[in-house]
Amino acid sequence: MGWIQSDKRSRSQFQMFEIRPKRTPVFHQKDKYIETHIWLSILAYQIVNFIRIQLKDQNIQYSWTTIVEKLKTQRITTTTMDVKGNKKEILKTCTQANEEVKKIYSALIFKDRPYVRKQK
């Protein structure tokens, strides 16, 4: 019975990749591009499946769409400034993660703020 549920999850995840209303179909001109596209799709599926299994082990049972929507609340900003001497200063900052995002990150053993401004 467990394999039936696993098969249903697999099918729904593949459907999640296929349902992209803002994207147009991809028509590759060469076989090597088709193969690359297939392998990247398989890799993406494996990553999504791994994340969902890790979250399920921590009793977080969100759909992939819900996970993506929750993680969209955190933003990274990159600011580039011209400095004296034809140099550029690049600052990367990240917003604070809310509690739901922190819960997902801790289940995946990720930092909740990938970029923290260092004080000199």
C-alpha positions in Angstrom: 0.0 0.0 0.0 2.9 2.4 0.7 4.1 2.2 -2.9 0.7 3.4 -4.1 0.9 6.5 -2.0 4.5 7.0 -3.2 3.4 6.7 -6.8 0.6 9.2 -6.2 3.1 11.7 -4.7 5.4 11.2 -7.6 2.7 11.8 -10.2 1.5 14.9 -8.4 5.1 16.3 -8.3 5.6 15.7 -12.0 2.3 17.5 -12.6 3.6 20.4 -10.4 6.5 20.7 -12.9 4.2 20.6 -15.9 1.7 23.2 -14.6 3.5 26.5 -15.3 1.0 29.0 -16.8 3.6 31.7 -17.3 6.0 29.5 -19.2 5.8 28.5 -22.9 6.7 25.1 -24.1 10.4 24.4 -24.8 11.2 23.1 -28.3 14.9 22.0 -28.4 16.7 21.9 -31.8 19.4 19.4 -30.8 19.3 16.1 -29.0 22.0 17.1 -26.5 19.7 20.0 -25.4 16.8 17.6 -25.0 18.9 15.2 -22.9 20.2 18.1 -20.7 16.6 19.2 -20.2 15.5 15.7 -19.2 18.4 15.3 -16.8 17.8 18.7 -15.2 14.1 17.9 -14.8 15.0 14.6 -13.1 17.5 16.4 -10.8 14.8 19.0 -9.9 12.4 16.2 -9.2 14.9 14.5 -6.9 15.6 17.7 -5.0 11.9 18.4 -4.5 11.3 14.8 -3.4 14.3 15.0 -1.0 13.1 18.2 0.6 9.5 16.9 1.0 10.8 13.7 2.6 13.0 15.7 5.0 10.1 17.9 5.9 7.8 15.0 6.4 10.3 13.4 8.8 10.0 16.5 10.9 6.1 16.3 10.6 5.8 19.2 8.2 3.5 18.1 5.5 3.0 21.0 3.1 2.5 20.7 -0.6 5.4 21.9 -2.8 3.3 24.9 -3.8 2.8 25.8 -0.2 6.5 25.4 0.6 7.4 27.7 -2.3 4.8 30.3 -1.3 6.1 30.4 2.3 9.7 30.7 1.2 8.9 33.6 -1.1 8.3 35.8 1.9 12.1 36.0 2.4 14.0 38.3 0.1 17.7 38.8 -0.7 18.8 42.3 -1.9 22.1 42.9 -3.7 23.2 46.6 -3.8 26.2 47.7 -5.9 27.8 51.1 -5.2 30.7 52.9 -7.0 33.5 53.7 -4.5 36.6 55.9 -4.9 39.3 54.5 -7.2 37.0 52.8 -9.8 36.0 50.1 -7.3 32.6 48.7 -6.6 31.2 47.8 -3.3 28.6 45.0 -3.3 26.3 44.5 -0.3 24.1 41.5 0.1 21.4 41.6 2.7 18.6 39.2 3.6 15.3 39.8 5.3 14.4 38.1 8.6 12.7 34.8 8.1 9.2 34.5 9.7 8.5 31.6 12.1 7.0 29.3 9.4 10.1 29.8 7.2 12.4 29.2 10.2 10.6 26.0 10.9 11.2 24.8 7.3 14.9 25.9 7.4 15.5 24.1 10.7 14.0 20.9 9.4 16.3 21.1 6.5 19.3 22.1 8.6 19.7 25.5 6.8 20.6 28.9 8.2 17.6 31.2 8.4 19.7 34.1 7.0 22.2 33.1 4.4 23.6 36.6 4.2 24.3 38.6 7.4 26.1 41.9 7.2 29.4 41.7 9.0 30.4 44.5 11.2 33.9 45.8 10.8 
